[in-house]
Amino acid sequence: MRFFSQSFVYDDSWSIVALAFFLRYPNPYASHVISCDVISRDHTPSGSLVTTRLILKKGTMPRWFPKGIVSRAESWVIEESEVDPYGKVVRCVTKNLDHVKVMQVEESVRFAQNTEGKTLQHTEARVVSRFGWGLTKRIENHGLTRFKANMQRSREGVSLILNLLRQSRLQPMTLGAENLHETLPVAEMKVDESESAGDKTMWTKFKIWMRRPPPTV
């Protein structure tokens, strides 16, 4: 079993970071995500929003892994989250539902507003393999390495959505939005001439991504 823990601070307020987190798919940094569907959503007596989403992700097996063990390099992932608008905290736990004997990755993420009005993200992960055959440790090390790389890309994806939210001047009241196309009118937005080259590149990448046809599963 391998463990990982890391914290990161966003300069934005909790409400806007929470919104960006739930709108992070699709984005160009998450091309491995095939689909993301809400399967349940409810409010607790205390006023928190509890959501369960089912996510289909694709990947690749390392060359050294035995052939024929995994029929397809895709995995269903369940994401269970709770948004506490009063305590200004988001808690989210994700884990894969299949290939669990080969490897299971359970991730726990917490977003909370700090005393400076910024948002602290704390991530913990546990990587477990029950495969055996002398490959358990190697599989867990591979899984941890992949997790770290994907976490960096995930943060870049959230940062991209944060920039889009700032530029579109959306309010955090749209936290419950289901459809990114409805929430971010990308096609109608224009990049101001005064924007930096980096912002233009970001907009270009996102517009190209959003125009792509949906993947066929």
Secondary structure, 3 states (H helix, E strand, C coil): CEEEEEEEEECCCHHHHHHHHHCCCCCCCCCCEEEEEEEEEEECCCCCEEEEEEEEEECCCCCCCCCCCCCCCEEEEEEEEEEECCCCEEEEEEEECCCCCCCEEEEEEEEEECCCCCEEEEEEEEEECCCCCCCHHHHHHHHHHHHHHHHHHHHHHHHHHHHHHHHHCCCHHHCCCCCHHHHCCHHHCCCCCCCCHHHHHHHHHHHHHHHCCCCCC
